[in-house]
Structure formats: C-alpha cells, structure tokens
C-alpha cells in the first residue's frame, strides 16, 4: 500500500497525462484487483462486514482510477487519502 501511495503522489505532481500516472494507476489497479480477489474468496477469514466494506472501497478505487485514465477526473487526492487510511488501518 505504501508503494501505491508513493506512486500516486508522484503521479499527482507530474500530472494526469504523465508516464508516472500510467505507472501509478496500473500498480494501484493490480494491487486492488488482487485484494478484491482475496476478499471475495470464501476462505478469507475477515468478518463478512469488513470484507464487504473493503470490497466496496476496492471497486471505488478501480472506478476512480478509470475516471482519471479516461480524463473524467484529474484528482488523485481521494485515491491517496483512501489508500493511506487503509494502510494506517493495517498497522
């Protein structure tokens, strides 16, 4: 999660049309796709409510990343803030 945040911060500084943005969004979507797969696995031992909440967050992150890719959004702040909250919650 820390690496995703660092990449997003670099992308934010470089701008939405930068190679940094492509790298950051690619990494972020790969990370959250893996998390979504794990959270959707019946063997995941997290409580169902927490799993559902994290799945919702993951789907939002992937949707927001798509909005940046398509030019509908230019803000990385929500992605950075949510990933930071998840990171802090994992500590």
Rosetta blueprint (number, residue, H / E / L):
1 X L
2 X H
3 X H
4 X H
5 X H
6 X H
7 X H
8 X H
9 X H
10 X H
11 X H
12 X H
13 X H
14 X H
15 X L
16 X L
17 X L
18 X L
19 X H
20 X H
21 X H
22 X H
23 X H
24 X H
25 X H
26 X H
27 X H
28 X H
29 X H
30 X H
31 X H
32 X H
33 X H
34 X H
35 X H
36 X H
37 X H
38 X H
39 X H
40 X L
41 X L
42 X L
43 X L
44 X L
45 X L
46 X L
47 X L
48 X H
49 X H
50 X H
51 X H
52 X H
53 X H
54 X H
55 X H
56 X H
57 X H
58 X H
59 X H
60 X H
61 X H
62 X H
63 X H
64 X H
65 X H
66 X H
67 X H
68 X H
69 X H
70 X L
71 X L
72 X L
73 X L
74 X L
75 X L
76 X L
77 X H
78 X H
79 X H
80 X H
81 X H
82 X H
83 X H
84 X H
85 X H
86 X H
87 X H
88 X H
89 X H
90 X H
91 X L
